[in-house]
Amino acid sequence: GIQGGRLGCLRKLEVPEAGAALIEVPEEPEEEGARESLFTALSQVHLPRLAELSLNRLRPTDTDMLLLAVGVKRGNLLGLRVLDLGRSMGEGGFGRVGMEEL
């Protein structure tokens, strides 16, 4: 996976609607940490070729945005040119805290 360092050549990451449902509303115990795992990986793993990151279907929270900001500040996402958050700000998504941190 991402944390194993096997996706260093990744250029675009878009979570499809079905994947977003699994991350937002876990039905199985092993799926419970899927969202946290994704954002933790983005904060810790060097992904120099990742140019497009689409998170609009996930409705990132302030906590998610804080983890993403850590990755940006560490230089893990130097190639990032497009960050698609869709309409995630506000109800159920991130707020001022998440935006300021990014």
N, C-alpha and C positions, 0 to 999 in steps of 0.2 A: 504494500500500500504506500501511501504518501510518506508516512513516518519511517518506513523502511528504506527510504532514499531511492526507491525504484522509479520514481516519476519525475526525475530531474529534467527530462526532456519535454514534459507536459507544456503545451502552448495555450490550451483553452480548457477551462473547467466550467461546465454548466450543469447544475443539478436539475435533472428532469422532474416533472411534476410528481411522478410516482416516488422518486427518491426523496423529494421534499416531504411527502406525506410520511414516509418512514422516519425521517429525521425529526419531524415536528410532533407526531403522535405515535410514539413507539407502542407496538402491540406485544412484542416479545422482550424479555429482559436483556437479551444481547443487543437489541436495537436501541436501548435506552440511552446509551452514551454516544450514539452516532453523530449527533450535532456537535457535542463537545469534542469528540475525536477529530472531526473535520476542522473546526476552528483552532483547536490546539495544534494540529498538524500545520495549518497555515501560519501559526505563530512561531513554530520551531524549525520547520524544514526549509532549506534553501531551494527555491524554485526559480532559478534565474531566467528561464524561457517562458514562464507563464505570462502571457500577454493579455488574456481575457479571462475575467472571473465573473460569472453570472450567479448572483445569490438572490435574485428577486423573488424566486418562488419559496425561499426559505424564511422570508421575513426575519432577517437577523435582529437579535436583541442587542441591548447595550453591552451585555457581557460578551456576545459574539464579536461585536465591533471592537471591544477592548482587546480581544485576542488577535483580531486581524491587524489592529494598530501596532501591536507588539511585533508582528512579522514585518510590517512595513518599516518600523523604526530600526529593526535589526538588519535590514537590507535583504531580507529573504525573498522579496517580491520586486526586485529591481526592474524587471522587464514588463511589469504590469502597466498596460496602457488603457485598458477598459475595465472599469469596475461597475457592473450593473446591479444596482440595489433595487431597481424598480420602484414600487411605491411602498417601501418598507418602513419609512419614517412614520412615527405616530402609533396609532392603535395596534397593539400587539407586536410592533416592530421596535426598532431602536429610536431613541429620542436625542435630546440635546447632548447628553453625556457621551453617547456613542459617536456622534458626529464631531464633537469637539476633540475627542481622543484621536480620531482618524486625521 
